[in-house]
Every structure is written in structure tokens, then in C-alpha cells.
Amino acid sequence: MNKSEIVAKVATDTGMSQTALDMALGKMLKAISDSLARGEDVAIAGFGSFTVRERKERQGRNPSTGQTMTIKASKSVGFKAAKALKDAVN
């Protein structure tokens, strides 16, 4: 399911316009992204939590040449599903 399909489904379920829902969903995703960019965790009750995880600099191998290379330190986003979401999936 992609963003436009989510918007269409919620619009059908709520009777709201797809334009308004698309704007609201976009604002919500931007707020989550902005919080994570600032290093803040985001928790949505009943759904899950997003956290920023830091990866240290490490050594790796170039698969085509076999040469050792340094992989720079980076940040990534982790997601942990809430119990309610896990139960719904199972």
C-alpha cells in the first residue's frame, strides 16, 4: 500500500476529502522526519516508535574488488512495533 492508497482508504472511511487528507498526512510525515533529524524519538501509541540509531565507523570490503575500505559513521532510523500492532499482524 502506498501513500495515495492510504489517503484514498482513509478518505473513504471518514468521508473527508483526499486533498485534505493528503496534506495532513504530508504534514504528519514531515513532523516525524523533522523530529528524527533533531535526534528526538517519536512514539505513536498503539503503532510503534521511531528512534535514531548511530552507526560507528567500521571496516568493510568492496565486493567487486575485495579491497578493504572504511565505511563512514552514519545515522539510521529504527522502528519498534507496539504490542497492539504486533497483535494485529499476528
Secondary structure, 3 states (H helix, E strand, C coil): CCHHHHHHHHHHHHCCCHHHHHHHHHHHHHHHHHHHHCCCCEEECCCEEEEEEEECCEEEECCCCCCEEEECCEEEEEEEECHHHHHHHC
